[in-house]
Amino acid sequence: MTLSSSDSTESDEERVSDYPDSEFTEKNSDFYLNKIKKAEKINPSFIFHVEEEGYQDSADYEDYDIEKEDIVARSYKRGVNIEKIIQRQSIKTKDKSNETQKQEEFSNENEEDSACEFKKDENLESFNEASENEQLSYSDSEMTEEETIEEIKKKKRFFEKNDINMQEHVLSFSQLNLSRPILKALESIGFDKPTTIQSKAIPIALLGKDIVGSAVTGSGKTAAFVIPVLERLLYRPKKIAVTRVLILCPTRELAIQCYNVTKKLATYTDIKTCICTGGLSLKIQEAELRKRPDIVIATPGRFIDHVRNSYGFSPNSIEIIVIDEADRILDEGFQDELNEIIKICPKSRQTILFSATMTDKVDQLIRLSLNKPVRLFVDPKNSTVKSLIQEFIRIRSHKEHLRTAILLYLCSDVFKTKTIIFFDSKSFAHKIRIIFGLLHLNARELHGNLSQEQRIESLELFRRGRTNFLLATDLASRGLDIKGVKYIINYEAPSSFNIYLHRIGRTARGGCDGVAVTLIGEGDRRIMKMATKIAEKHGNIIRNRTFPPNLINTYNTKLQNLENAVQNVLKEEKEEKELLQAEMELQKSKNLIKHEKEIKSRLPRTWFYT
């Protein structure tokens, strides 16, 4: 796949001036211009062997593994420290309880009055804030197990027949004809045998064909497109720096995870990678893009922002586009952004698209952006891994007020570590975070109301085992690969079965065991019936879980006694947020006064409107 010089909008003179470190002079500028035009083409004919002098020794490259601080250093927005507020409130609550006990010793008359202070209504305050990342509710007709004859005919007309002679049982990555730097990186991170999606996708991607892929969660889809991308880039012309690969992700967390995987797999190469997401410093990203990294990993909105406003960066040299979790990107409302990116990138490119579900929007995107793609669906529809145990807890309508108490029982007595708890509401997830803190349960939260620094910190603390519970919305339901997650708890049943599959797919990854527990109300029985039907078909374990009523009532009493403390924490947090906002506005005004001339001299930023 090559790019002609007409694809670039900048003149030859401008391209020469962009490389001050090169050896251009007035006398030999024409000579080097000709070399540049030849160098800015990737040879489409791939040679699957290792040249003896083609690579430098691995010791020449730094063993780079991104740390949390590396990303957090680029974050410009810091939030309120809820930990300190909860600690202060815990001390106040403890002191107050001690005072109450002393009063009870000296006077029995005040016993009823002191007890009344903590009595509240049995029903907790309801949080009706709209759920973050609303997902499309798919009808039962979409969940049919067999495709209609018309759909099969359509796909035969559009998709290219996969006539590549592929080995059914690939025992090692060496059988895929990968280069030594890639094989060494795979060995260093413990990848011995390719998964099914990897063994099928890598050979086709290396041939430069467009791919539409889907596989069960935890099957290694990220490595399935990163490995062939790196292998192709090993054969790129190295005389001049050009951005050749764009990887699009739906969320910042997934982009950071993809960045980490790419950096590890590129450890023994000279391939440069850049991450461009919201919540991180624009200036640092612009500086990195001016260096023209080989790979750019981005979210759609921030990438378009850089294309329109970052001087010196252009997508005209991109030869490979990877769209990860395409259905999630479209569900988030980025359809116009995706269409714009596809429009501004060269048509002579390779496109790799992975999507968990094939909705009408995804189908339309495939037809607009891909050219005769190879279809790789390696797992049964709506299936889960064999090592995952699914459990359901039925909650009757007259016991709905005990739902939170049941959650506390599960986290205190049953699932005590490496547990992700999913909620539909951001504000309710935050409230449960406060309750967990007051009860001394080590928990962090992950949702859109947090600053980027807080989101990264929560994810890294949970990933490293420094916190036991991660309270999340559907922001964490797609793509995130956290090693060692043992349990998943769905506080409410999700709105569709597809979201349910993605949530429980955060555990039992990479051949490990896992348990997923869902609290099912009277109106959520459809999810349980569908899960039971598919589990019976594929031989998965599914069972009901019961709970001791006495313990649940005890936890419910604790919750009622904590309601005052929870409201105090929320009030204090709101005051701190207002103070931080006022400080930020004050600093902004100071900067406008101090750097007025510089700010007014800058070109105004343009935005993409849908």
Secondary structure as GFF3:
##gff-version 3
##sequence-region A 1 610
A	DSSP	three_ten_helix	5	7	.	.	.	ID=ss1
A	DSSP	alpha_helix	12	17	.	.	.	ID=ss2
A	DSSP	alpha_helix	29	39	.	.	.	ID=ss3
A	DSSP	three_ten_helix	58	60	.	.	.	ID=ss4
A	DSSP	alpha_helix	68	72	.	.	.	ID=ss5
A	DSSP	alpha_helix	82	106	.	.	.	ID=ss6
A	DSSP	alpha_helix	111	116	.	.	.	ID=ss7
A	DSSP	three_ten_helix	140	143	.	.	.	ID=ss8
A	DSSP	alpha_helix	149	158	.	.	.	ID=ss9
A	DSSP	three_ten_helix	173	176	.	.	.	ID=ss10
A	DSSP	alpha_helix	180	188	.	.	.	ID=ss11
A	DSSP	alpha_helix	196	206	.	.	.	ID=ss12
A	DSSP	beta_strand	211	214	.	.	.	ID=ss13
A	DSSP	alpha_helix	221	233	.	.	.	ID=ss14
A	DSSP	beta_strand	245	248	.	.	.	ID=ss15
A	DSSP	alpha_helix	252	265	.	.	.	ID=ss16
A	DSSP	beta_strand	273	276	.	.	.	ID=ss17
A	DSSP	alpha_helix	282	290	.	.	.	ID=ss18
A	DSSP	beta_strand	295	298	.	.	.	ID=ss19
A	DSSP	alpha_helix	300	309	.	.	.	ID=ss20
A	DSSP	three_ten_helix	315	317	.	.	.	ID=ss21
A	DSSP	beta_strand	320	323	.	.	.	ID=ss22
A	DSSP	alpha_helix	326	331	.	.	.	ID=ss23
A	DSSP	alpha_helix	335	344	.	.	.	ID=ss24
A	DSSP	beta_strand	350	354	.	.	.	ID=ss25
A	DSSP	alpha_helix	360	369	.	.	.	ID=ss26
A	DSSP	beta_strand	374	377	.	.	.	ID=ss27
A	DSSP	beta_strand	388	394	.	.	.	ID=ss28
A	DSSP	three_ten_helix	397	402	.	.	.	ID=ss29
A	DSSP	alpha_helix	403	409	.	.	.	ID=ss30
A	DSSP	pi_helix	410	414	.	.	.	ID=ss31
A	DSSP	beta_strand	419	422	.	.	.	ID=ss32
A	DSSP	alpha_helix	426	438	.	.	.	ID=ss33
A	DSSP	beta_strand	443	446	.	.	.	ID=ss34
A	DSSP	alpha_helix	452	463	.	.	.	ID=ss35
A	DSSP	beta_strand	469	472	.	.	.	ID=ss36
A	DSSP	three_ten_helix	474	476	.	.	.	ID=ss37
A	DSSP	beta_strand	487	490	.	.	.	ID=ss38
A	DSSP	alpha_helix	497	504	.	.	.	ID=ss39
A	DSSP	beta_strand	514	520	.	.	.	ID=ss40
A	DSSP	three_ten_helix	522	524	.	.	.	ID=ss41
A	DSSP	alpha_helix	525	538	.	.	.	ID=ss42
A	DSSP	beta_strand	541	544	.	.	.	ID=ss43
A	DSSP	alpha_helix	549	594	.	.	.	ID=ss44
A	DSSP	alpha_helix	596	601	.	.	.	ID=ss45
###
